[in-house]
């Protein structure tokens, strides 16, 4: 039990409905889907535009949760739990966190800026943890919801906090300041992220600096174009590359594999070596040096620790594993809070009921070892983990706390015994502190494929889903299209995420796509948009729901439904309102009604149509005519058959352009994956897929030498040529070669030269520093898929769906 949780909830204004259930609270939750919810959970029922956690309170009560913060008590739950009734549950969560924070008195470092917050936080944790028991934000928990969850993890053993604060609009930072109450402020790089939420740069900086209004010190880089003085009310500690009046003056010298920083502070000079050369990492490292200087660390210690900095992996990655396993790679951190997050992610992405956790010793929990591993064991049980493999001397001591557990004192010992362990048909979470080098375990377990990968950002998918949901009326349902292998991005993994987000329907093109999802455990209703008559029996067997678009198809389905003696099997009636592709036309409606009337074998679950010009403002009239015809035809069906099905006609562009015609449901397709035909809307969407490869080989050719089939490229100077292992068999159009397209290497464009081969392409890298093995971006943020489509005179759909399934998909969450 954590008495501070009870203390804090009792200090927020609320009406307490005491039904005399146990008030021994030990955890706070906002996610009804988490398997970690239990009898000692205080659940805040947050309400969003299209989500209301109050709807899941009855399910949570069944799972033994008995204490809730609500804005209303759902019907039937009145006497089944204790309720703290408040006006605004998010506001209550933030007040709760602010009070909880006030119960602790130790230094808190608050981080904000446009870029670098998470990296600086992780590096400061690494640099300071030898001397402090650090509590820090897990992952990128820096939002209006993430910050309170981070703060609530503080316990009595911590003596230093490091918390991020991220904002995207005015008036947000004041709320975060009340919860974090930083004593030390660090302002990282100010860039263009979230510019749209502010009138100008001055307003954005003012908002960010308000995090530090009660801090003892604010650390930042002097920027000659920005006057920070009006925003900082406290003492400042500044650094600069150019202004010798700053508190710390720094000269940098970049070398092949490192950067040497000459630090001038209080009349003394000393060098610091860091293993990075890029500007962002250098600035982030200097922010860390500044904190160490403020904490009065000796230059020798600063030098020794800074040279050990490492690239921060901020992603939870999902990878294909050996023997039909899938791997969740979180092999660079091991603390209690991030373990809870990783286990929730494991549940949302599992492909099998069999779940294994490979876990190292856990550091910086603030708990004594026995209490810590008891809590870890409880997490393992609540998340229904089948097997635990512990690695480390400490976790080995507490092996008996876990069922079905084997332990090894070192990673090397695990690897030596690897052949004796059986990994088959399971989801494996690999989570370990960096010092354990669990990347070696991931390499062993990962399916071996070539170096070209399509990285799928699950955070971006969630963002895009929520963006389009924000356009919907409160009761409008949403179907998401995952046909064509999730538009080339991956079917099951995206479907699993959408199921986690509780969308209403999934849409696929053909029965085999739906069957694959059902076989992998997807429970959401799945509509098959283009079913062939020969697939109807399989559709019925797998509880898929067919779109019916012709009398011939309807009669074939009704025949099978009668043979199988079905009762009210759901079907979806497609109307042709002008697309002239599939669907019942107006002159067939009477016969359709006659065929359906009185039939008990089926139920018309929905009536739908498809807009042909929803993305073309010049043809708005045609789209509206389609909508009017849909209204007329669907109303006739409903009236004659005396039914109230779901109606839907809007696709992605329709959601944005015809918001008055949402009916009961909309169908989100390409927008989920980050694409819009509207330039302003495109800016609001996040890139989902990044296609990456590597440089296989670099050679230098002389003037007049050629590259590739047909000698389509002839060098006019001495040219460095990099070969990249991706070609048209992987989905890269041959039209993208011969100087039309480019790739990005180390943030520089490298033009594709010669013809694209089946498995390779070649680029000109003459004017850039690069080497074999360096990463190559084929598409993503730059070049974008939209840009490629424009150059190739096609559409983004074709680019995405052309990416071969031999290209490994890696799914990750920041």
HELIX and SHEET records of a PDB file:
HELIX    1   1 UNK A    3  UNK A    9  1                                   7    
HELIX    2   2 UNK A   53  UNK A   56  5                                   4    
HELIX    3   3 UNK A   57  UNK A   62  1                                   6    
HELIX    4   4 UNK A   89  UNK A  102  1                                  14    
HELIX    5   5 UNK A  117  UNK A  128  1                                  12    
HELIX    6   6 UNK A  146  UNK A  151  1                                   6    
HELIX    7   7 UNK A  173  UNK A  180  1                                   8    
HELIX    8   8 UNK A  195  UNK A  197  5                                   3    
HELIX    9   9 UNK A  201  UNK A  209  1                                   9    
HELIX   10  10 UNK A  210  UNK A  212  5                                   3    
HELIX   11  11 UNK A  279  UNK A  294  1                                  16    
HELIX   12  12 UNK A  299  UNK A  306  1                                   8    
HELIX   13  13 UNK A  322  UNK A  324  5                                   3    
HELIX   14  14 UNK A  336  UNK A  349  1                                  14    
HELIX   15  15 UNK A  369  UNK A  382  1                                  14    
HELIX   16  16 UNK A  393  UNK A  397  1                                   5    
HELIX   17  17 UNK A  399  UNK A  401  5                                   3    
HELIX   18  18 UNK A  411  UNK A  416  1                                   6    
HELIX   19  19 UNK A  418  UNK A  420  5                                   3    
HELIX   20  20 UNK A  434  UNK A  436  5                                   3    
HELIX   21  21 UNK A  439  UNK A  445  1                                   7    
HELIX   22  22 UNK A  458  UNK A  469  1                                  12    
HELIX   23  23 UNK A  483  UNK A  487  1                                   5    
HELIX   24  24 UNK A  491  UNK A  500  1                                  10    
HELIX   25  25 UNK A  511  UNK A  519  1                                   9    
HELIX   26  26 UNK A  533  UNK A  535  5                                   3    
HELIX   27  27 UNK A  536  UNK A  541  1                                   6    
HELIX   28  28 UNK A  551  UNK A  563  1                                  13    
HELIX   29  29 UNK A  586  UNK A  588  5                                   3    
HELIX   30  30 UNK A  589  UNK A  596  1                                   8    
HELIX   31  31 UNK A  617  UNK A  619  5                                   3    
HELIX   32  32 UNK A  620  UNK A  641  1                                  22    
HELIX   33  33 UNK A  652  UNK A  657  1                                   6    
HELIX   34  34 UNK A  659  UNK A  661  5                                   3    
HELIX   35  35 UNK A  670  UNK A  673  5                                   4    
HELIX   36  36 UNK A  679  UNK A  684  1                                   6    
HELIX   37  37 UNK A  709  UNK A  711  5                                   3    
HELIX   38  38 UNK A  728  UNK A  730  5                                   3    
HELIX   39  39 UNK A  734  UNK A  736  5                                   3    
HELIX   40  40 UNK A  785  UNK A  791  1                                   7    
HELIX   41  41 UNK A  796  UNK A  802  1                                   7    
SHEET    1   A 5 UNK A  15  UNK A  17  0                                        
SHEET    2   A 5 UNK A  82  UNK A  85 -1                                        
SHEET    3   A 5 UNK A  67  UNK A  70  1                                        
SHEET    4   A 5 UNK A  41  UNK A  44  1                                        
SHEET    5   A 5 UNK A  27  UNK A  29  1                                        
SHEET    1   B 9 UNK A 134  UNK A 136  0                                        
SHEET    2   B 9 UNK A 160  UNK A 164  1                                        
SHEET    3   B 9 UNK A 107  UNK A 112  1                                        
SHEET    4   B 9 UNK A 184  UNK A 187  1                                        
SHEET    5   B 9 UNK A 217  UNK A 221  1                                        
SHEET    6   B 9 UNK A 235  UNK A 240  1                                        
SHEET    7   B 9 UNK A 248  UNK A 254  1                                        
SHEET    8   B 9 UNK A 259  UNK A 265 -1                                        
SHEET    9   B 9 UNK A 268  UNK A 274 -1                                        
SHEET    1   C13 UNK A 405  UNK A 408  0                                        
SHEET    2   C13 UNK A 387  UNK A 391  1                                        
SHEET    3   C13 UNK A 355  UNK A 360  1                                        
SHEET    4   C13 UNK A 427  UNK A 431  1                                        
SHEET    5   C13 UNK A 326  UNK A 330  1                                        
SHEET    6   C13 UNK A 316  UNK A 320 -1                                        
SHEET    7   C13 UNK A 808  UNK A 813 -1                                        
SHEET    8   C13 UNK A 453  UNK A 457  1                                        
SHEET    9   C13 UNK A 689  UNK A 701 -1                                        
SHEET   10   C13 UNK A 719  UNK A 724 -1                                        
SHEET   11   C13 UNK A 761  UNK A 764 -1                                        
SHEET   12   C13 UNK A 748  UNK A 753 -1                                        
SHEET   13   C13 UNK A 742  UNK A 745 -1                                        
SHEET    1   D10 UNK A 405  UNK A 408  0                                        
SHEET    2   D10 UNK A 387  UNK A 391  1                                        
SHEET    3   D10 UNK A 355  UNK A 360  1                                        
SHEET    4   D10 UNK A 427  UNK A 431  1                                        
SHEET    5   D10 UNK A 326  UNK A 330  1                                        
SHEET    6   D10 UNK A 316  UNK A 320 -1                                        
SHEET    7   D10 UNK A 808  UNK A 813 -1                                        
SHEET    8   D10 UNK A 453  UNK A 457  1                                        
SHEET    9   D10 UNK A 689  UNK A 701 -1                                        
SHEET   10   D10 UNK A 775  UNK A 779 -1                                        
SHEET    1   E 8 UNK A 646  UNK A 648  0                                        
SHEET    2   E 8 UNK A 602  UNK A 608  1                                        
SHEET    3   E 8 UNK A 569  UNK A 574  1                                        
SHEET    4   E 8 UNK A 545  UNK A 548  1                                        
SHEET    5   E 8 UNK A 526  UNK A 528  1                                        
SHEET    6   E 8 UNK A 505  UNK A 508  1                                        
SHEET    7   E 8 UNK A 477  UNK A 481  1                                        
SHEET    8   E 8 UNK A 665  UNK A 668  1                                        
SHEET    1   F 2 UNK A 706  UNK A 707  0                                        
SHEET    2   F 2 UNK A 713  UNK A 714 -1                                        
END                                                                             
